[in-house]
C-alpha cells in the first residue's frame, strides 16, 4: 500500500550485467520485490484519457472487455526485425493483424510529430530475457512487444480504429546540453540521417536540431552520460561513427551607425554588357526589426522593373553577412538614386549592384556583432543560492530577481548570453551537487562586448 501511494521507495543493491564476476547479483531479489511489493495492474488507475477532440473518457482499470487503450512505453530497433514497440495495455484486448489508431501529442521541438493515423499491428510477443515468446493476444495489464509499427513512437496511444483515444502526454525533462556532431567519414555520412532518426525515435528526452544558421547537426541531451550513451548507441547499434565538434552559437550583425554606399556594376566586354549603378543609405533599427527596404528613387533613375532586383541583391548579401559572415539584421536600407542603360541593364546586374552597395556601406560603418541571450530560470536549494548567483554573474549574466518557493528552494531568474551556458547543464550539476535544475528560452540578440567580439573575429568562428 505504501508503494502504491508513493510514500515508500525500496532501494536494492545489485551488480550490473557488465560486471562479469558478480553478474546478476541481486536480480532475483529485485524481481521478488517487484512481484511481491509493487501494486498489480488492477491497483493502477488508467492515465487520463480523452477523445482526440478533448472529451474526457473514464476507463475501468484492467477491463479486458473495455475499449482498447494501450501506450507505447519504449521503442527499439532490431537489425533483423526492424522497429519493435514495447506496449502496455491498460484496457481492452490487442490482437495480431488488428488495425489500430495511433494518436500522439508529439514533441515537435524534439523532432517528434503529432500522430493521427491508422496502422496494422504485426506479430505480438512477450519479452522474456532475450527471448520473444509469441502471443495470440494481449489483454489489459500485459506488457508486449509489437513488431513493425512504423509510425508509432514512445508515448503514443493505440486504440480502436473506430473509437480513437488519446492518453495524457508524458512529462519529459528538457534536454539542455548541446552536442554538435559530424560524420567521421563519407560512409558514416550516408548512414547518419537514418541512424539519428532511429535514435531520436527511441528516446523522447533527446532533441535533434539541424541548425540552419551554423549548418551543424546538434543533439540536445540531458547530460554528458546521456550523450555518451547516445553516441555509443549510434556506433554499436547503427554502425555510424561520429566526431564531436565545438558547438556554434548563431550570431548576427547590424550597423551601429548610419552609412551610405554606392554599388557600381559596369562591364563592357564585347557583345551584351552589364550596367547597373545604385546608391543606398543604411540606418540601424531596434532589435527584432529585421531588414526593411525603402524605395525613394525619383525621376526614374532606376527603372521600376529593376527596383525589386536591387532589393533582392541587398537581402541576399544581408543573409551572407557584411563583416564576419553572420546574417545582417535590424537595418533599414533606402534606395536613393542610381543609373541604368537602355540595353545593358538587367535583373542580375542590379542584384549585383545592390549587394556591392551594401558591402561598401558596411566598410564605412561600425558593425556590431549580436549574440543570442537566453532567459534562464534556475531552481536551487537555498544553500546554493549564493554560489549559483555568483556563477551566473561570472557568465556575464544579469539576475532579474529571485523568488522563495517556501520548500527550502529558490527560483533565480536571469538573462545570460548563450555563449556562456553551452555546458551549464553539466556545470550547474557540479555546482549544486546535482540538486538544482534549470530551464532556458531564447530571449533576443543583443550587441556583444567589443573585446569579446574582436576575439571572435580573430578566431574566425562562433564556438559556444
Buried (B, 14 or more C-beta within 10 A) or exposed (E): EEBEEEEEEEEEEBBEEEEEEEEEEBEEEEEEBEEEEEEEBEEBEBBEBBBEEEEEBEBBBBBBEBBBBBBBBBBBBEEEBEBBBBBBBBBBBBBBEBEBBBBBBBBEEBBBEEBBEEBEBBBBBBEEEEEBEEBEBBBBBBBBBBBBBEBBBBBBBBBBBEEBBBBEBBEBEBBBBBBBBEBBEEEBEEBBBEBBEBBBBBBBBBBBBEBEBBEBBBBBBBBBEBBEEBBEBBBEBBEBBBEEEEBBBBBBBBBEEBBBBBBBBBEEEEEEBBBBBBBBBBBBBEBEEEBEBEBEBEEEBBBEEBBBBBBBBBBBBBEEBBBBEBBBBBBBBBBBBBBBBEEBBBBBBBBBBBBBBBBBBBEEBEBBBBBBBBBBBBBBBEEBBEEBBEBBEEBBBEBEEBEEEEEEBBBBBBBBBBBBBBBBBBBBBEBBEEBBBBEBEEBEBBBBEEEBBEEBBEEEBBBB
